[in-house]
Amino acid sequence: KAVTRPLITLAEAKEFIELRPNNVQHDAVIEGLILAATEELEQATRRRFDRHEITDDFDTRHTYQTDVDLLGCSESGTVVRSSRQTFTLTGLFPDQTEGAQVFYDPKGAFGPDTEVDGALFRIDWVTGKFDLLRGTIQTVRGLRVVYTAGIEPDNEGTLSGTAPDALKLACKFQTAFLFKRHRADNVGLTVDRGVVSEKTAVATGRWNVSTGLCREAQGLVRRFRMPILGRG
């Protein structure tokens, strides 16, 4: 299993939780909670955040015909009738500088002789949409795309330097939520002590609270969720 890289730094988490920088009493706990929060966000989005190589295998059983101008806006305007399929890459922030390798083999035995020529596919690196401009037969996993995606780690080994603000804020909210929940007298309650009076917290709180992201984090990461592997 790949090592999780934290989305935020310890200093960012302490500032959000409103702990003074010189208060180091909870540093070890907070560092662990940052990693736990990052892992929960990755699970919620079904994506790994740090930069790594990804292999996507796609279903080619849905094909439709389209007109494709292979020469673009050329004077000759050569247009051919082609079989075309559109897919969505699963990686977060695909890296255009690294490019991609595409392989097609109905038997799934991918090798150098099954690589697709670059003129027969195109990738929108902003949206992650991948178009295959060639005919295929119907097969469950006959198309493979290999590429690099993810957030580049900074010098401190975190993703804070280049991660989107929404992801970082989600991690701050989740870390703060876990920090509050880690109090022994709050474990198992749906209502934290301090939200209601100390005398009524146990009486009003229900036990065996369901785990997961706090409400604020859920809203912030919704747009980063991985699409269903297959056609876009």
N, C-alpha and C positions, 0 to 999 in steps of 0.2 A: 504494500500500500504506500502511495506517495505521502511524503511528509507535508502536513498542512502548513501553509504560510499565513500568518495572521494578517487580517485586512487593515488593522489599525495598530498604532504603537501604544505602549504602556502609558506614555505621557498624554496621548489623546484620550485614552479611556479614563484616566484619573481626572483630567479636566472636565470631561462630560459628567462623571460621577460627582464632581465637586469636592475632590480631595486635593489638599495642598501638595505640591511637588515634593516637599520635604517629609511628607507623611508616607513612610515606606512600610508601615505595618502590614498593609494588605497587598503589597506588590506581587508576591508570588501567587496569591489567590487570583488577582486580577489578570495576570498573564495567562494563567490556566483557563480563566473564563473567556478571554479574548479568543483563544484557540477553539474552545468549545463553541463559542458563538459563530466563528468562521465556519466550522464544520457544519453547524446547523443550517447556515445560509447556503452552503454548498449542497446539502441534502435537499433543501427546499427548492432550489433552482435546478437540481439534478445536473450541476456543472461543477467542474474543478476550476478554481479561479486563477491559479498561478500558471505561468507560461509553460506549455508542454506540447508534445506532438500528439495529434489525434488521428485516429483511423475510424472513419464513418463507413459502414456498409449499408447500402440502400436497396430497397425493394423496387424492381423495374417492371412490375406487373401492370402499371397504368401508363399507357402511352397514347399520345394524341398527335395529330398531324398539324403542322404549321408552316407558313411561308417564312423562309429565312434568307435574308440578303447577305450572302457570304462576303460580298465586297463592300459592304457598308454603303455609304452615300457616293458611290462611284458613278462615273458617266455611263458605264455599261449597265450598271444596275442589275447584275446577274442575280436572279431569284430562283431558288430551288424549293421544291416541296420536300420537307424533311421531317423525320420523326424526332420529336423533342420532348424532354422531360425536365421538370423543375423540382429541385429538392432544396431543403434548408439544412445547412451545416449545423452541427450541434455545438461546436466550440464557441466559447465566449470571446469576442473580438478576434476573428481570424486575421492572421498577419500576412498582408499582401507582399511584404518584402521577401518572405520565405517562399511564396508561391504555393503550388499544390501539385501533387501527382494523382492522376486519375487512372484507374484500372477497370477493365470490363472483361468478365469471363463468366458465362452462364453457369459453369461448374464450380465457381468460387475458388479455383486454383490460381490465385493471382501471382504473376511473375513479370519479369521485364518484357516478355513478348506479348503481354496483355495490356500494356500501358496505352492509354488513349492520347492521340496527338493533341497538342494544345489548341489547334485550330477548331477542334470539335467540342470544346466546352468553354464556358465562361463563368466567372464568379463575380458577384457584386460583393466586394469585401466589406461594405458598410452594413448591408442587410444580411449577409451570409447566404444569399440565394445562389444556388448552383444550377446552371442550365447545361444539359447534355444535348449536343446538337448532332446526334447520330441515332440510327436505328438500334433497337435492342429487342431481345425476345423476353418473354415474361419469366422472371425468375425472382426468388425471394431475396437473395443476397448475391447478386451478380455484379454489383457496381461498388467500387471502393474509392474513397477519396482520402488522401493522406496530406495533412497540413499542420501548421503550428498555430496555436491560439492561446489566449490567456493574458494575464496582467504581468508585466515585467517586475520582478522584485527590486527593491531599492537596496542601498548599501547596508541597511540595518537588517535585511532579510525579511522585511515585511512588504506588503503590497500597497502600503499607504501612499507612496510617492506618486503613483500613477492610477490608482483605483478610482472609479467614478465616485463622485460625492454621495450619490444615493446609496451605493453599497457600503461605503464607509459609515454613513449615518445609521444605516440598518444595523451594522455591527456594533456601533456605540450604544444604540437602544437595547440590543439584545444582551450586550455585556453588562449594562447597567441593570437590566431586568434580572439577569442571573445573579449579579452581585447582591441585589436586594433579597432574592429568593434563597441565597445560600445561608442566611441566618437560620440557626437550628430551630428557632421558635416559629419560623415561617414555612418550614418544609412540610409539604402535604396539605397546605391550606390554599384555597382559592382567593382568600382575602388576607393580605399581608397585615401583620401587626403594625399599627401606625396609621393605616388607612381608616380603620374604625378604632374605637377606644381599646386599650389593652385588656379591659375586663370583658369586652364582648367579642374580641377577635376570634377566639376559639369557638365560641358559641355560634357565631354567624358563618364562619368559614367551613366549607365542605372539604372533606379529605379526599385523597387520591386525585388531585388535580391533573388534568390531561396536560402532557408536556408539549412543547413546540415553540414556535416563534411568538414573540409578543406582537400585539396588534400593529404597532407602529412599523416594526420590521417587516411584517407580512406585506403591508402596502408598498413599502419601498422596493422590495425585491421582485415584485410581481412581473415587471417587464423584463427581468433577466432570466426568467424560467426557460429551460431548454425546450425547444419544440419537439413534438413527437417525431422520432426517427422515421424518415420516409419522405414522401412528397411534400413540397412546400405549399 
